[in-house]
Amino acid sequence: MLPETTITSPMKGGLHQPYFQSERLDPYRTYAKKLIDASYAYQCFCSPGKLATTREKLARTGSNVTYDKSCLSLTDEEVAGRVKAREKHVIRMNDGTTPARTTPDDVVFGPHKDAHASLPTDPVLLKLDMFPTYHLASVVDGHEMGITHVRGEEWLPSLPLHLDLYTSLGISPPRFTHLPLLLNPDGSKMSKRKGDVDVMEFMRRGWEPVAVLNWLALAGWGFARDNPTDPSKLEYPNKNHLMETWSQPHGLNVLVNRAIGPVKEAFPDSEYTTMDHIKQVILALRSRITNILDVAKLAPYFFVEPDYGSQEAESMIKSIPQADIVKIPTNVAPRLELVESWRIFMTVPRHALSGMKTSPSVVEIMDALGKERSMARLRGREVVS
C-alpha cells in the first residue's frame, strides 16, 4: 500500500492536481503538439458532413478504412493559414508513422494479438472544441500522475492505439490489467456519474472491506464467468466474512459497534437499541444476515412493536384457524409465564424429540416426525412404526 502522503485524489488534492479534464486542457494540447511536430499526428479540417460522405463512399467499396486522410496532404503553409483563419479542426493520429513497438502481456488476459484493424482510421485525439478524446487524456494523465496499472476491459480494443501513443511520445506505458467491468444487477455498467463506484459508498451500504476486495478479485479469475462483478455477488463472501468475524474472541463486539449506528438511526425512539440487546439480535439472526445493515432491516420486531396491521401480518393470521388463535393467550401464554429460562424451555422439547444438543429447530423436527410421533415423544412414549 502506498504511504498516505502519496495518495492524492480530487477530494485530497496533492501533487497531481488538477484532476478534471476541463482544467487540464493545456497539457493535452502540449502533448498533441509534440505528436504533430514529430509527424505522428496532424490537423484535420474536414467538416462533419464531409466526413460522413467519405465514410459512406469508403463503405460502398467494401473498405475497412473510415477516413481517406485527405488533410494529411495539406502543406505546412496551408495548415498554418487555416489555423490562423480560426477554421475548426481536430487533431488525428497518423497511423502510418507510428514507431515500431512490442505489445506487452496483459496481467489478466496474458498475450493478445494486436488489433489495429478494429480501430478507426487515424483516430481523433483532440476534438473540434479542443477537448481530448479518452485515448489522449488517459495516456497523458496516466503518465503525468504516475499511474502504474491500468484496468477496464472495455478499453481492451483500444490498447493498440494507447500503446502507439506511449511509443510516439517516448514514454513508458503502465502495466495493463484489464479487469471485467463492474456491472449492476440489471447488467448495466456501474458509473461514477450514478454514484455507484465510490468505495466509501460500499462501506456505507454495510459491505465488509475484505468482502469487497474478494469481490473485485473475482473479476480477474478468468473469462467463463456469470457476471462476477454484479454487486449481488458480494452477498456470499460478505456473509462468510461476517461469520468469521463473530467467531473471533471479540468479533461480536466489533459487529455490534458497526450495527449500533444504523439501528439507532432506523429506530430513534426505541429503548431497545443498547449494545447488549443488539448483540442478542445478531446472535438470533446470524444464519440470515448477509450484510451488517440486515440487523436493522430483517427483524424490526426486535426493536419496536410488531405491525399487526401490515399486509404480511394479516396474511399470516388468515391462514390460522380462529380456534387456534384464541388458544395462544388463554392456554400457551399462562404456561410460558411459569418458565424462568427460555433457553431451558426450548431444551426440554428438543431433548424429548431428538435427545441431541445439535439439531434442527423444534418446529422443523416436529414437521418431519409428524404429529403422532412428536406427541408420543413429548409425553415420554415412542410409537413403533
N, C-alpha and C positions, 0 to 999 in steps of 0.2 A: 504494500500500500504506500502511496506517495505521502510524504510528510504534509501535515496540514498547511504549512506555509506555501506549498506549491500548488495547492488545489484552488483553481480560480473558476469563476462562472459568472453569468450575468447578475446573479444575486450577490456574489462575493467580490466582484471586481478583480483586481490583480494585474499582473504584468501584461496579459494578453488582451486586455480590453482595448477598444470596444468589441462587442460580440454580435451586434446586429449588422446585417449586410448593408443596410441603408447608411450606416455610419462608417463603412469600410470601402467606399467606392474608390478612393484614391489608390489603395494597394492593388485592387483588381485592375484598374486601368494601367498602373505601372507595370504589372506583370504582363498584361496584354501587349503593351508597347514593346517589351523585351522580345516577345514572340514575333511581333511584326518586324522589328529591327533585324532579327535573325532569319527572316523569311519563313518562319514556321506558322505564321498567321497573316491575314490580310483583311483590308476593309472591303465590305460588300455593300453596294448602294442599290441593289435590286429592291423594287417595291414588293409588298406582299402579293399584289396582283400578278406581277411578272413571275414571281417565284412559283405561284400556284400553276400558272400556264406552263412553266418549264417542267414542273413535276408531272403534269398530265401528259405532256408531249413525250417525256422520257419513259413514262409508264406504258404508253401505247406501243413503244418499240420493244417492250419486254425487258428493258434495262432495270437493274437494281440501283442505278445511280439516281440520286434525288436532287442534284444541283449540277448545272453544266459548267460551273467555275468561270462564268463569263467575266466576273470582276477581277479575276486573277490576272487577266491580260492588260489591265489598266496600267499606264505608265506612272511613275512616281509623280510627275508633274500633274497628270490628270487627277490622281488621288488627292494631291495637295490642294488643287483648285476646288475640287468638290467638297473637301473638308472645310476649306476657307469659306465657301459659299453656304456652309451650315446644312449641307444635304444630309438627311438622316441616313444612317448606315449601321450595320452590325459588324462585328469582328469575328471572322471564321478561322478555324484551324485549317492549315494547309496540309491535307493528308499526304501528299506526295513527297514532302520534305522531312518527315519525322525521322530523327536519328534511329539507327538500329538499336534494338534493346532485347532483353530476355523477359519472359513472363514468369514472375515468381510464383511458387506454390501458394495456394490459399491454406490458411491454418485449418479451416474446417473442410473445404472441398478438395484440398490437395491439388495435384496438377490439373490444369484445364487448358483447352485449346484457345488460341487467340480467335476472337470473334469480331474482327473489324467489319466483316461483311454485313453484320447486323446493325451497324451504325449508319446514321445518315451521312451523306457526302459532305465533307468539310463542315463539321458540326459548329454551331454558333457558340461563341464564348462570351461575348458581350452583346446584349440585345439593343434594339433601337433606342431605348431610354438609357443606354449605357450601364444598366444593371447587369451583373454577371448571371450566366446560367449556373445551375448547380455544379456543373463539371469544373468550371474555372474556380468558383468560390470554394468548393470543397478542397481542391488542391492547394490554393493559396492559403486558406485558413488553416488547413492541416499542417502545412509547413511552418507558417509563422507562429502557430500556437503550440508547436512541439508535439503534435499528435503522433502516437507510436503505433496504434492499432485502429483499423477502420473496419466497421461492420455494417451490415444491412444488405440482405440477399437481393433486394430489389435493384440494387445498383451493380450487381454482378455483370450484367450485359454491357455496362458502360466501363468496365475495368480496362479494356484496351485503350480507350480514349484517355482515361485518367493516367495510365502508365505513359502514354505518349506525352502528356503534358508534363509529368515529372521529368521525363528524359529530356524534352525540349528545353525546359527551364533549368536543367542541370542540377536538380535537387533530388535527394534520396527519397524514395517512396516509403510509406509506413508498412507494417505487416498487415496483410489483408485477411480479415477474419469474418467472412460473410455469413453471419447468423441469419436463420429464417426470421421473417417479420413477426412482430408481436401483433396478434390478432384479437379482436373482441369475440365474444361467443357467437355473434352472428356472421363471423368471417370477415368483417370489415377491418381495415388496418387501424391499429391504435395510433393516435395522433396527438402531438403536443398541443395542437390547436383546440382539441377537445379536453385537454387536461388529463389525458389518460396515462402519460408516461412519466409523471413526476414520482420519483422513488418514495418521497415522503408521503405521497397520497396512498401508496400501498401500505405504509405503516399506519396511516390514519384509518385505513379500512380494516385494520386488525391483523394483517398478514405478518407472519413471523419472518424476520430478516433472513434467516438461514433458508427458510422455505422459498423465499423469493429468489435467492441465489440458485437453489436447486432447480427451480422452475426455469430460470434463464439458461442453466446448464443443459437442460433437456433439449433446448433449441439446437445444440451443436452435436447431437448424438446420431445424426445420420439423415438419410433422405426419406426413408419409409417411415412416415410419422403421421399420426392423426392429430394434426394441429397442436403440438405440444406447447405452443406459446399462447393458446387460448387461456385467459386468466382463470377459467374454471378448473384448469389442470393444477391450479395451486392448492386445491382443497385436500387432495391426498397427501402430498408432502407436508402441508401445513398441519393437518391432524396428527401425523406422525411426530412432528416436532413438538406439538403441544403435549402429546402423551409422554414423550421423552423428558420434557421439562418437568411435568408434575411427578415423574418418578424419581427425580433428584431430591436430595435431602431438604433443600429449601425451595424446590421448584414450585410448589403450590403457592407459597407466599409471593413468588415472582409473578405468577399468573394473576393472583388476587390484586396485586398492585397495578397491573396493567388493565384489569377489568373494572376496578372501582370507579374510575373516572367516567367511562361510558355508562355504567349502571346508574350512578348518581345523576348524570345528565338525562338519562331516559326516565328516571323515576325521582324527580327532585323533591317530591312531597312524601316519599316513603321513609318510614323509620327503620326499614329492614335492609339498609344498604351498608351495614357495617362489614368490616373485613372478615370477621368470624362467620357471619351469615353467608357472605359471598363465597367463602371457602367451602361451606357445606353445599351451596348451589353448584359449584364447579364439580364437586365430587359426585353429586347426583346426576349431572348432565354429561359426565366425562365421556361416555360412549357415543354421545350425539354431537359433541362440539367439534367443529372443523375450523372455527375462527374464534378468537377470544371475544369478539363482539357478540357471538351467539349467546353468551351468558345473559346479555340484556334482551336479546331478541326471541330466543326459543321458548322461554318459560316466564312470562311476566307475572304469573300467579305466585311466584316465589317472593315478589316484592310488593304487589298490590292485590287487592281482592279480585277474584275472577270476574270476568264479564259474562254473566249468565244470560244476558240478552243478545250475545253475539250469534251470528248465523251458525258458527261451529257448535256452540253450546246448545242451541235449540235443536240442531240436527241430531246431536248425541242423545238428548233426552227423549226425542221422538222414537228412538229405536229401543227404548227400555219400557217394558210393561209397567203400567201405573201401579200395579200391586207391589212390584219390587221396589219402586221408587219410595213408597211410604215406609218400607221396612228399614231403610237406612237410618233415619232419625229415631225411630221407635225401638228397633232391635239391635242394630250394629253400634250406633254411636254410644249408648249407655255402657256397652261391654268394653268398648275401646277406652273409655274413661278410666276403667279399672286397671289398665295396663300402665305400668310405671316406665317401661322402656320399649320404644318402637322396635329397636333392634332385636330385643328378646322376643317380642311378639311375633316378628317375622321369622325368627329362627325356629320357633316351635312348629309351625306348619311345614317349614322346609325340612325339618328333621323327620316329621311324620311321613311326609311324602317321598323323600329321597334318601334320608339317612346320610347325606353328604353336605359338607360345608360349601362346596362349589357346585352350583347347578344353575339351570335357567331360573327365571323368576317363578314364584309360586303359581301365578296365573298360567304361565306357559306350561308348567308341569301338569297342572290340573287339566288344561286343554288337551294335552297329549294322553293322559291317563283315562280321561273320561270321568263323568260324574260318579258312577258306581264305584270304581276302583279308588278314586280320590277320597270319597266319603268313608270308604272302608278303612283306609289308612289313617285318616284323621280320627276315626273312632277307635283305632287300635286293632282292626281286623283286616285281613287280607283276603280278597276274593280270588279263588282258584280259577284260572282261565280254563 
